[in-house]
Amino acid sequence: MAQELSRLILHSYEGSYLDNPEFTGTEPLSTAAEPETSDHDVDPTSTLTKTHSTLPEDPAIDLTRNITRTFHGQGHAVFNSGHSYTGEFHQGFMHGKGAFVWADGQRYEGDFENNRISGTGVYTWNGGSKYIGKVENGLRNGRGTFDCCVTKSQYEGDWKEGKLSGFGRLVYNQDNSFYEGTWLSGQKHGTGTMHYESGNVYVGEWSRNVKHGQGRMVWNNRGEEYTGHWERGVPHGYGVYTWKLSHTKNHQLPMQNKYEGEWMNGKRHGHGVFMYASGARYEGEWKDNLKHGKGSCVFENGRSFIGEFCNDRPVLEAPKFQNEYPFIFDLKGMLPANADAAMLEEAIKSINTVILRHTDDLRYIYSYYCQLGVEPGTNEDNHAITRIHLWKFFDECGLKEKGSSYVDLDRAYVEHLKDDPLFHHIYKNPHDVSHHFIFRDFLDVILRVSHLLYNNKENSNQTALLEHGPAASFSYMIKTDILAALAKKRADNMEDTEPAAVPFQKTLLFEVETLFSDRVYQLYTRLTKRFARRTVTVRMLLHIMNDANLITTLSGGSLTITDFIQIVETHIPGVTGDLGSYNLEFEVRKSSQHRL
């Protein structure tokens, strides 16, 4: 649209003149021919489609001045084309407040500046579409709102030269589909959120109306989600894709498939890890959504295969498993060094016998902890037990009174994974709070912890008359610690009898942790990565508080060392010893750091 307004032929004028004989330099209304077509003839709604790549251009006008008498003040001008203007004139120019009406009924009312539509005003089209906001040289420019009566859409935000540019919100229809974010020349560009009519949501970066860059797409209508890099509207680069499954009662497996790794043109391509809802796990190379190249697969019962894959299948035939036992465990470090295959087979058999004997109680306990943190009556699935759940399980079984800290219990589960090519990542980060445990992993944790606490203990060998070795410790811990805790829970009918103030305190604590947990985790990771044990001690935490000027040496200060130790003691029993002594070398896990 031309910045210069169209030249018009005056038919009549009624209004005020400038009566100043010394004023010179005015020009008459031109008798130049009016253009055959003008920008206002374009249907303002014809280009406002769901893509919104373009918007209708604004009507344009122009008016030259009178050489004999100068229009000045209020006036009304009618042109041969049927257009009209009513409003203020200044020294022959339409200038100030006014209204211009085109012959077809379209209208602009607002500010004029030297025969140009500039300032703040309202465009009204015949169909009912309307724009209210800033204009410059006849084009929408600045902040404004456009309502389209044809598509029932509305845009409110920034404009530049007649197009959506800057930050704005476009509501497409009455079904709550909208985009809110940055625009460039009428296209989604930069960062924004798109809510689709289906209920699906994308939050992230855009380029020329397509998803491009980092973003998160949630397909609520089919229970899928992708977070990662996009290119030309499809996943490309590194990202995480999850497929949620329908909810089932008392599940002991993750309720979703999950792929984390590299993508190319919307397909799994490159290195990636696929975690199946069954508990199986594949890590290796992919090509066009298929396992292709070197990879390793761990099945849900604990067996594994490492080798070449081609078109989603092993190149060499994978070993056939007879599945004589429901669960297979790696007993490295739990049997004598001279143990042979027969001893290993007997140990696995004995452990599975213990599991079978207590299977109902173990699955009940697992399901109970899976549901912790899930609001009653919702469809949210807590996919599997997390490390936080494990710590709570350890606490309620009274394991911290057995002489081992949570840190020790975590390490007991991962020590045998040091040289394992499939699970070395767990060994490197044994206290990862985001790690999930399926039912088989939960049993493996109990097995390892029982070996740490009760191996070669006289009581365990006497109580478990039918088992020996790892199975004896395993059976003893289930009977002595786990079933005792379960009996107490069942006696309480799983009811929450905490005081009314406690839920509020928990909610407040949760909100504070939500705000700062990421920063605390980054601090924790930065401090621990220099040390082989990967933990922070109370002494180190005290230095952190002191460096932040939060500790005072004065007894009347807000937080003394004694106060700090007392706070630590409430979350980490055992820090305070006899006669007022402190164990500053006590290890602090991440969740305790959050609460402190």
VENGILIN-V245649 format. One record per pair of residues at least 6 apart in sequence whose C-alpha atoms are under 6 Angstrom apart, sorted by sequence separation. I is the first residue (numbers start at 1). J is the second residue. D is the distance in Angstrom with one decimal. If there is no record, write none. Layout:
# VENGILIN-V245649
i->[I & I]
j->[J & J]
d->[D & D]
This chain:
# VENGILIN-V245649
i->[78 & 89 & 101 & 112 & 124 & 135 & 159 & 172 & 183 & 195 & 206 & 219 & 229 & 230 & 263 & 275 & 286 & 298 & 308 & 309 & 418 & 528 & 569 & 576 & 48 & 77 & 88 & 100 & 111 & 123 & 134 & 147 & 158 & 171 & 182 & 194 & 205 & 218 & 229 & 262 & 274 & 285 & 297 & 308 & 417 & 528 & 552 & 553 & 575 & 47 & 77 & 88 & 100 & 111 & 123 & 134 & 146 & 158 & 170 & 182 & 194 & 205 & 217 & 229 & 262 & 274 & 285 & 297 & 464 & 551 & 552 & 575 & 76 & 88 & 99 & 111 & 122 & 134 & 146 & 158 & 170 & 182 & 193 & 205 & 217 & 229 & 262 & 273 & 285 & 296 & 418 & 551 & 76 & 87 & 88 & 99 & 110 & 111 & 122 & 133 & 134 & 145 & 157 & 158 & 169 & 181 & 193 & 204 & 205 & 216 & 228 & 229 & 245 & 261 & 262 & 273 & 284 & 296 & 417 & 75 & 87 & 98 & 110 & 121 & 133 & 145 & 157 & 169 & 181 & 204 & 216 & 228 & 244 & 245 & 261 & 272 & 284 & 44 & 75 & 86 & 98 & 109 & 121 & 132 & 144 & 156 & 168 & 180 & 192 & 203 & 215 & 227 & 244 & 260 & 272 & 283 & 295 & 370 & 74 & 86 & 97 & 109 & 120 & 132 & 144 & 156 & 168 & 180 & 191 & 203 & 215 & 227 & 243 & 260 & 271 & 283 & 294 & 414 & 460 & 74 & 85 & 97 & 108 & 120 & 131 & 143 & 155 & 167 & 179 & 191 & 202 & 214 & 226 & 243 & 259 & 271 & 282 & 294 & 370 & 73 & 85 & 96 & 108 & 119 & 120 & 131 & 143 & 155 & 167 & 179 & 190 & 191 & 202 & 214 & 226 & 242 & 259 & 270 & 282 & 293 & 370 & 73 & 84 & 96 & 107 & 119 & 130 & 142 & 154 & 166 & 178 & 190 & 201 & 213 & 225 & 242 & 258 & 270 & 281 & 293 & 460 & 72 & 84 & 95 & 107 & 118 & 130 & 142 & 154 & 166 & 178 & 189 & 201 & 213 & 225 & 241 & 258 & 269 & 281 & 292 & 71 & 72 & 83 & 95 & 106 & 118 & 129 & 141 & 153 & 165 & 177 & 189 & 200 & 212 & 224 & 241 & 257 & 269 & 280 & 292 & 455 & 40 & 72 & 83 & 95 & 106 & 118 & 129 & 140 & 141 & 153 & 164 & 165 & 177 & 189 & 200 & 212 & 224 & 240 & 257 & 269 & 280 & 292 & 454 & 39 & 71 & 83 & 94 & 106 & 117 & 129 & 141 & 153 & 165 & 177 & 188 & 200 & 212 & 240 & 257 & 268 & 280 & 70 & 71 & 82 & 93 & 94 & 116 & 117 & 128 & 152 & 164 & 187 & 188 & 223 & 239 & 256 & 267 & 268 & 279 & 290 & 291 & 9 & 70 & 93 & 139 & 140 & 163 & 164 & 175 & 187 & 210 & 211 & 239 & 255 & 267 & 290 & 451 & 139 & 163 & 210 & 238 & 254 & 450 & 238 & 450 & 237 & 8 & 237 & 301 & 302 & 7 & 65 & 236 & 301 & 447 & 450 & 236 & 236 & 235 & 234 & 413 & 30 & 29 & 413 & 29 & 412 & 28 & 29 & 27 & 28 & 27 & 28 & 27 & 26 & 539 & 387 & 538 & 538 & 537 & 538 & 386 & 537 & 386 & 537 & 385 & 536 & 537 & 18 & 63 & 384 & 385 & 536 & 17 & 62 & 384 & 17 & 18 & 384 & 5 & 6 & 7 & 8 & 17 & 5 & 6 & 7 & 16 & 5 & 16 & 16 & 15 & 16 & 15 & 14 & 14 & 13 & 13 & 12 & 12 & 11 & 11 & 10 & 11 & 9 & 9 & 60 & 58 & 397 & 397 & 397 & 250 & 351 & 350 & 255 & 254 & 254 & 54 & 53 & 3 & 53 & 253 & 252]
j->[84 & 95 & 107 & 118 & 130 & 141 & 165 & 178 & 189 & 201 & 212 & 225 & 235 & 236 & 269 & 281 & 292 & 304 & 314 & 315 & 424 & 534 & 575 & 582 & 55 & 84 & 95 & 107 & 118 & 130 & 141 & 154 & 165 & 178 & 189 & 201 & 212 & 225 & 236 & 269 & 281 & 292 & 304 & 315 & 424 & 535 & 559 & 560 & 582 & 55 & 85 & 96 & 108 & 119 & 131 & 142 & 154 & 166 & 178 & 190 & 202 & 213 & 225 & 237 & 270 & 282 & 293 & 305 & 472 & 559 & 560 & 583 & 85 & 97 & 108 & 120 & 131 & 143 & 155 & 167 & 179 & 191 & 202 & 214 & 226 & 238 & 271 & 282 & 294 & 305 & 427 & 560 & 86 & 97 & 98 & 109 & 120 & 121 & 132 & 143 & 144 & 155 & 167 & 168 & 179 & 191 & 203 & 214 & 215 & 226 & 238 & 239 & 255 & 271 & 272 & 283 & 294 & 306 & 427 & 86 & 98 & 109 & 121 & 132 & 144 & 156 & 168 & 180 & 192 & 215 & 227 & 239 & 255 & 256 & 272 & 283 & 295 & 56 & 87 & 98 & 110 & 121 & 133 & 144 & 156 & 168 & 180 & 192 & 204 & 215 & 227 & 239 & 256 & 272 & 284 & 295 & 307 & 382 & 87 & 99 & 110 & 122 & 133 & 145 & 157 & 169 & 181 & 193 & 204 & 216 & 228 & 240 & 256 & 273 & 284 & 296 & 307 & 427 & 473 & 88 & 99 & 111 & 122 & 134 & 145 & 157 & 169 & 181 & 193 & 205 & 216 & 228 & 240 & 257 & 273 & 285 & 296 & 308 & 384 & 88 & 100 & 111 & 123 & 134 & 135 & 146 & 158 & 170 & 182 & 194 & 205 & 206 & 217 & 229 & 241 & 257 & 274 & 285 & 297 & 308 & 385 & 89 & 100 & 112 & 123 & 135 & 146 & 158 & 170 & 182 & 194 & 206 & 217 & 229 & 241 & 258 & 274 & 286 & 297 & 309 & 476 & 89 & 101 & 112 & 124 & 135 & 147 & 159 & 171 & 183 & 195 & 206 & 218 & 230 & 242 & 258 & 275 & 286 & 298 & 309 & 89 & 90 & 101 & 113 & 124 & 136 & 147 & 159 & 171 & 183 & 195 & 207 & 218 & 230 & 242 & 259 & 275 & 287 & 298 & 310 & 473 & 59 & 91 & 102 & 114 & 125 & 137 & 148 & 159 & 160 & 172 & 183 & 184 & 196 & 208 & 219 & 231 & 243 & 259 & 276 & 288 & 299 & 311 & 473 & 59 & 91 & 103 & 114 & 126 & 137 & 149 & 161 & 173 & 185 & 197 & 208 & 220 & 232 & 260 & 277 & 288 & 300 & 91 & 92 & 103 & 114 & 115 & 137 & 138 & 149 & 173 & 185 & 208 & 209 & 244 & 260 & 277 & 288 & 289 & 300 & 311 & 312 & 31 & 92 & 115 & 161 & 162 & 185 & 186 & 197 & 209 & 232 & 233 & 261 & 277 & 289 & 312 & 473 & 162 & 186 & 233 & 261 & 277 & 473 & 262 & 474 & 262 & 34 & 263 & 327 & 328 & 34 & 92 & 263 & 328 & 474 & 477 & 264 & 265 & 266 & 266 & 445 & 64 & 64 & 448 & 65 & 448 & 65 & 66 & 65 & 66 & 66 & 67 & 67 & 67 & 584 & 433 & 584 & 585 & 585 & 586 & 435 & 586 & 436 & 587 & 436 & 587 & 588 & 70 & 115 & 436 & 437 & 588 & 70 & 115 & 437 & 71 & 72 & 438 & 60 & 61 & 62 & 63 & 72 & 61 & 62 & 63 & 72 & 62 & 73 & 74 & 74 & 75 & 75 & 75 & 76 & 76 & 77 & 77 & 78 & 78 & 79 & 79 & 80 & 79 & 80 & 138 & 139 & 481 & 482 & 485 & 367 & 471 & 471 & 383 & 383 & 384 & 186 & 186 & 137 & 187 & 438 & 439]
d->[4.4 & 5.1 & 4.4 & 5.3 & 4.6 & 4.8 & 4.8 & 5.5 & 4.9 & 4.7 & 4.8 & 5.9 & 6.0 & 5.0 & 4.9 & 4.5 & 4.9 & 4.2 & 5.7 & 5.2 & 5.7 & 4.6 & 5.8 & 4.7 & 5.6 & 5.6 & 5.8 & 5.8 & 5.8 & 5.5 & 5.5 & 4.5 & 5.6 & 4.2 & 5.8 & 5.7 & 5.6 & 4.4 & 5.7 & 5.7 & 5.8 & 5.5 & 5.5 & 5.4 & 5.7 & 5.4 & 5.9 & 5.9 & 5.8 & 5.6 & 5.2 & 5.4 & 5.2 & 5.1 & 5.0 & 5.2 & 5.6 & 5.1 & 5.5 & 5.5 & 5.1 & 5.2 & 5.7 & 5.5 & 5.3 & 5.2 & 5.1 & 5.2 & 5.3 & 5.4 & 5.1 & 5.0 & 5.7 & 5.7 & 5.6 & 5.6 & 5.5 & 5.7 & 5.2 & 5.6 & 5.2 & 5.8 & 5.7 & 5.7 & 5.3 & 5.8 & 5.7 & 5.7 & 5.8 & 5.6 & 5.7 & 5.5 & 4.4 & 5.8 & 5.9 & 4.1 & 5.8 & 6.0 & 4.5 & 5.8 & 5.9 & 5.6 & 5.8 & 5.8 & 5.7 & 5.7 & 4.4 & 5.8 & 5.9 & 5.6 & 5.8 & 6.0 & 5.4 & 5.9 & 5.9 & 4.3 & 5.7 & 4.2 & 5.7 & 5.9 & 3.9 & 5.8 & 3.8 & 6.0 & 3.9 & 4.3 & 3.8 & 4.2 & 3.8 & 3.8 & 4.3 & 3.8 & 6.0 & 5.3 & 3.8 & 5.9 & 3.9 & 4.6 & 5.6 & 5.6 & 5.6 & 5.5 & 5.7 & 5.6 & 5.9 & 5.6 & 5.8 & 5.5 & 5.7 & 5.6 & 5.9 & 5.5 & 4.1 & 5.6 & 5.7 & 5.6 & 5.8 & 5.9 & 5.4 & 5.3 & 5.5 & 5.2 & 5.4 & 5.3 & 5.7 & 5.4 & 5.7 & 5.3 & 5.5 & 5.3 & 5.7 & 5.3 & 5.3 & 5.3 & 5.5 & 5.4 & 5.8 & 5.2 & 5.7 & 4.6 & 5.7 & 4.8 & 5.5 & 4.4 & 5.6 & 5.5 & 5.6 & 5.4 & 5.6 & 4.3 & 5.6 & 5.5 & 5.6 & 5.0 & 5.6 & 4.5 & 5.7 & 4.6 & 5.6 & 5.3 & 4.4 & 5.5 & 4.5 & 5.7 & 5.9 & 4.3 & 4.6 & 4.2 & 4.3 & 4.4 & 5.4 & 5.9 & 4.3 & 4.5 & 4.3 & 5.6 & 4.3 & 5.3 & 4.3 & 5.4 & 5.1 & 5.0 & 5.8 & 5.1 & 5.8 & 5.3 & 5.7 & 5.3 & 5.7 & 5.2 & 5.9 & 5.0 & 5.8 & 5.3 & 5.6 & 4.3 & 5.7 & 5.0 & 5.6 & 5.0 & 5.3 & 4.7 & 5.3 & 4.7 & 5.2 & 5.0 & 5.3 & 4.9 & 5.2 & 5.1 & 5.2 & 4.7 & 5.3 & 5.0 & 5.3 & 5.7 & 5.1 & 4.7 & 5.2 & 4.8 & 5.9 & 4.7 & 5.7 & 4.7 & 5.9 & 4.2 & 5.4 & 4.7 & 5.4 & 4.6 & 5.1 & 4.6 & 5.6 & 4.8 & 5.6 & 5.2 & 5.8 & 4.5 & 5.5 & 4.5 & 5.9 & 3.9 & 5.3 & 4.4 & 5.4 & 4.8 & 5.4 & 4.6 & 6.0 & 4.5 & 4.5 & 5.9 & 4.4 & 4.7 & 5.4 & 4.7 & 4.6 & 4.6 & 5.7 & 4.6 & 5.7 & 4.4 & 5.6 & 5.4 & 5.4 & 6.0 & 4.7 & 5.9 & 5.6 & 5.3 & 5.1 & 5.5 & 5.1 & 5.5 & 4.7 & 5.8 & 5.2 & 5.7 & 4.3 & 4.9 & 5.9 & 4.5 & 5.8 & 4.4 & 4.7 & 5.2 & 4.8 & 5.5 & 4.6 & 5.7 & 5.3 & 5.7 & 5.5 & 4.5 & 5.2 & 5.9 & 5.0 & 5.5 & 4.4 & 4.7 & 5.6 & 4.2 & 5.3 & 4.9 & 5.4 & 5.5 & 4.4 & 5.3 & 4.3 & 5.9 & 5.2 & 6.0 & 4.4 & 5.7 & 5.7 & 5.2 & 4.9 & 5.8 & 4.7 & 5.0 & 5.1 & 5.5 & 5.2 & 5.4 & 4.5 & 5.3 & 5.3 & 5.5 & 4.9 & 4.9 & 5.0 & 5.9 & 4.9 & 4.7 & 5.8 & 5.4 & 5.9 & 4.6 & 5.5 & 4.6 & 4.9 & 5.6 & 6.0 & 5.0 & 5.5 & 4.7 & 6.0 & 4.5 & 4.8 & 4.4 & 2.6 & 4.3 & 3.9 & 3.8 & 5.0 & 4.8 & 5.2 & 4.9 & 5.9 & 5.2 & 5.7 & 5.8 & 5.4 & 4.5 & 4.3 & 5.6 & 5.7 & 5.5 & 5.3 & 5.8 & 5.8 & 5.2 & 5.4 & 5.4 & 5.6 & 5.8 & 4.5 & 5.1 & 5.6 & 5.4 & 4.6 & 5.1 & 6.0 & 4.7 & 4.2 & 4.5 & 5.8 & 5.5 & 3.8 & 5.4 & 5.8 & 5.8 & 5.9 & 3.9 & 5.6 & 5.2 & 5.7 & 4.4 & 5.9 & 5.2 & 5.4 & 4.6 & 4.4 & 5.1 & 5.4 & 5.7 & 5.9 & 5.7 & 5.3 & 5.7 & 5.5 & 5.3 & 4.9 & 5.8 & 5.0 & 4.3 & 5.1 & 5.3 & 5.0 & 5.5 & 5.1 & 5.2 & 5.1]
